[in-house]
Amino acid sequence: MNALDRHLALVGFMGAGKTTIGREVAKRLGRELVDLDDEIERAEGPIPELFARFGESGFRERESEHAARILERRTPAVVALGGGAVTTAAVREALREHALSVVLDVDVDTAWERVRGSDRPNAQDEAHFRARYEERRPLYDEVADARADDVDGAVLAAGGVEVAPLARLGELVGAEAAVVADSHVLGIHGPAAQVALGERLAATHTLPVGEEAKTVASVERLWNELRLDRRGTLVALGGGCTTDAAGFAAATFLRGVEWVAVPTTLVGQVDAAIGGKTAMNLPAGKNLVGAFHWPARTLIDPALLSTLPERQRAEGMAEVVKTGLLVGEPLWELPDAELVRRCAAYKTAICIRDPHERGVRAVLNLGHTFAHALEAAAAYDAVSHGQAVALGLLAALRLSDQPDLVGEVQRILDPRPVRVDRERAWAALRRDKKGVGGRPKLVLLDAPGRPRHGVELPDDDVRGALDALIRD
Ligand SMILES: NC(=O)c1ccc[n+]([C@@H]2O[C@H](COP(=O)([O-])OP(=O)(O)OC[C@H]3O[C@@H](n4cnc5c(N)ncnc54)[C@H](O)[C@@H]3O)[C@@H](O)[C@H]2O)c1
């Protein structure tokens, strides 16, 4: 359930922040913000006057017509609805048909503080205001596909991503679910996932640990084991290797079944389980086969990270630092739960803007062109991905002429130059699949929070930056 191809409707009581949050969410998703009240006022005049002239029921009729027109527009937008719009059955129906509805939660005291003294017709008397709040609550519950109380929450909801305890898993799947995990994760978090699924649990399947999960043989074994019908849900519980492989199995089994990603590593929670890319490796290289298949839901429980070994955590920190640089804030300083939520929301927004990686999603490759080259030169053995990304960030930041940020990355991630063959690394960099005609397209950072993608630089500069990451 997501807003990839539909409107994201923000609903909630007056004072919930629909317009303020809507403005920021629209910016992040690269969509137009359509404010229902503004549209009505532009077409018909001030709302208090319409209330006075036609009474509330007359106003609601007009409001419903405007809402229907807006929601029937083809181009997905962020639509902020006036607090009372959901009282009309036709509006609720149009929301169900055309939008993912996110209810912005606000308690009645906060809402009253925010709107008292305004000219809103339903905010003139406190007792009336409170009665309206209670009256409308069930209607918000009826339309709510998801709930949020801030910008990140609304963005995450738009991507079907929920940051919540694993115990919620049962609510996010259909009638039958098959769990897929590697044997290690299954031993640690499998029982909690199985309990959360309860009667919905149809079967449990095991993938090999690590990249071995992403081989054709492992995925073929999984295809053969699966007994789900097309209404079934595949639950991928684990790190990026599990979600990549199980997600690909879900994309292809019976021509596509729903899947729910439950990432258990930091890499998974801030990166791999978000955005709908699934993949398998071939002997010729990593991630050469795959499909875009957005998970029906992604359930992120930061508490699952407590069992993660330090080495694995470091892998994820490289992506956290990358995201912090892209956002322009030191996200790496936040406690786990907040850090994961912020990073996940950033990636979700970029991927909703560009689900098939045709444009802006390229910014997520900051440092990765160099990282892939180092990994390929090391035959994916001597250099870990996290280490390679940390080094790649140094190269990208040096080419961006950002010495302070280079120092910051060195301080946080402490990447050390690696011993790989320089010619092999250079050849791999020129082959990078995101480049065109042998010239890599780089992501540089004009300033913290201001990435620029598709940058071509002279070979000598790029080669110099790559060489600085390699020791003899
Ligand atoms: N699809 C995407 O957009 C995307 C993005 C980034 C990375 N990836 C892929 O992700 C993969 C790497 O993912 P990863 O780093 O999560 O590796 P992983 O899936 O191999 O997991 C790493 C190890 O941690 C263990 N583990 C997982 N969760 C644990 C927990 N909570 N406690 C203890 N141990 C736990 C696993 O058993 C495994 O041994 C790569 O194949 C990469 O290509 C995909």
The ligand as an SDF file (V2000), in Angstrom:
LIG
                    3D

 44 48  0  0  0  0  0  0  0  0999 V2000
   18.2770   -3.4190   -3.2560 N   0  0  0  0  0  0  0  0  0  0  0  0
   18.9370   -2.3590   -2.8650 C   0  0  0  0  0  0  0  0  0  0  0  0
   18.5260   -1.2240   -3.1020 O   0  0  0  0  0  0  0  0  0  0  0  0
   20.2250   -2.5480   -2.0950 C   0  0  0  0  0  0  0  0  0  0  0  0
   20.8260   -1.4390   -1.4870 C   0  0  0  0  0  0  0  0  0  0  0  0
   21.9730   -1.6430   -0.7220 C   0  0  0  0  0  0  0  0  0  0  0  0
   22.5150   -2.9160   -0.6000 C   0  0  0  0  0  0  0  0  0  0  0  0
   21.9050   -3.9640   -1.2200 N   0  0  0  0  0  0  0  0  0  0  0  0
   22.4540   -5.3240   -1.1010 C   0  0  0  0  0  0  0  0  0  0  0  0
   22.4530   -5.6970    0.2690 O   0  0  0  0  0  0  0  0  0  0  0  0
   23.4470   -6.6930    0.4700 C   0  0  0  0  0  0  0  0  0  0  0  0
   24.1640   -6.4240    1.7750 C   0  0  0  0  0  0  0  0  0  0  0  0
   23.2320   -6.4080    2.8080 O   0  0  0  0  0  0  0  0  0  0  0  0
   23.6610   -6.5990    4.3500 P   0  0  0  0  0  0  0  0  0  0  0  0
   24.8700   -5.7950    4.6120 O   0  0  0  0  0  0  0  0  0  0  0  0
   22.4450   -6.3580    5.1410 O   0  0  0  0  0  0  0  0  0  0  0  0
   24.1480   -8.1040    4.3890 O   0  0  0  0  0  0  0  0  0  0  0  0
   23.4890   -9.5260    4.7530 P   0  0  0  0  0  0  0  0  0  0  0  0
   22.1040   -9.6370    4.3020 O   0  0  0  0  0  0  0  0  0  0  0  0
   24.4440  -10.5310    4.2110 O   0  0  0  0  0  0  0  0  0  0  0  0
   23.5450   -9.5780    6.3290 O   0  0  0  0  0  0  0  0  0  0  0  0
   24.7960   -9.5090    6.9420 C   0  0  0  0  0  0  0  0  0  0  0  0
   24.9660  -10.5440    8.0350 C   0  0  0  0  0  0  0  0  0  0  0  0
   24.2880  -10.1090    9.1990 O   0  0  0  0  0  0  0  0  0  0  0  0
   23.4830  -11.1520    9.7140 C   0  0  0  0  0  0  0  0  0  0  0  0
   22.3630  -10.4890   10.3630 N   0  0  0  0  0  0  0  0  0  0  0  0
   21.3300   -9.8650    9.7680 C   0  0  0  0  0  0  0  0  0  0  0  0
   20.5510   -9.2720   10.6710 N   0  0  0  0  0  0  0  0  0  0  0  0
   21.0770   -9.5280   11.8760 C   0  0  0  0  0  0  0  0  0  0  0  0
   20.7270   -9.1720   13.2050 C   0  0  0  0  0  0  0  0  0  0  0  0
   19.6820   -8.3670   13.4620 N   0  0  0  0  0  0  0  0  0  0  0  0
   21.4940   -9.6370   14.2210 N   0  0  0  0  0  0  0  0  0  0  0  0
   22.5730  -10.4020   13.9560 C   0  0  0  0  0  0  0  0  0  0  0  0
   22.9700  -10.7450   12.7290 N   0  0  0  0  0  0  0  0  0  0  0  0
   22.2270  -10.3170   11.6980 C   0  0  0  0  0  0  0  0  0  0  0  0
   23.1490  -12.0150    8.5310 C   0  0  0  0  0  0  0  0  0  0  0  0
   22.8620  -13.3260    8.8970 O   0  0  0  0  0  0  0  0  0  0  0  0
   24.4340  -11.9260    7.7170 C   0  0  0  0  0  0  0  0  0  0  0  0
   25.3640  -12.8660    8.1960 O   0  0  0  0  0  0  0  0  0  0  0  0
   24.3330   -6.6710   -0.7490 C   0  0  0  0  0  0  0  0  0  0  0  0
   24.1190   -7.8180   -1.5350 O   0  0  0  0  0  0  0  0  0  0  0  0
   23.8900   -5.4420   -1.5160 C   0  0  0  0  0  0  0  0  0  0  0  0
   24.0380   -5.5780   -2.9200 O   0  0  0  0  0  0  0  0  0  0  0  0
   20.7720   -3.7980   -1.9440 C   0  0  0  0  0  0  0  0  0  0  0  0
  1  2  1  0
  2  3  2  0
  2  4  1  0
  4  5  1  0
  4 44  2  0
  5  6  2  0
  6  7  1  0
  7  8  2  0
  8  9  1  0
  8 44  1  0
  9 10  1  0
  9 42  1  0
 10 11  1  0
 11 12  1  0
 11 40  1  0
 12 13  1  0
 13 14  1  0
 14 15  2  0
 14 16  1  0
 14 17  1  0
 17 18  1  0
 18 19  2  0
 18 20  1  0
 18 21  1  0
 21 22  1  0
 22 23  1  0
 23 24  1  0
 23 38  1  0
 24 25  1  0
 25 26  1  0
 25 36  1  0
 26 27  1  0
 26 35  1  0
 27 28  2  0
 28 29  1  0
 29 30  1  0
 29 35  2  0
 30 31  1  0
 30 32  2  0
 32 33  1  0
 33 34  2  0
 34 35  1  0
 36 37  1  0
 36 38  1  0
 38 39  1  0
 40 41  1  0
 40 42  1  0
 42 43  1  0
M  CHG  2   8   1  16  -1
M  END
$$$$
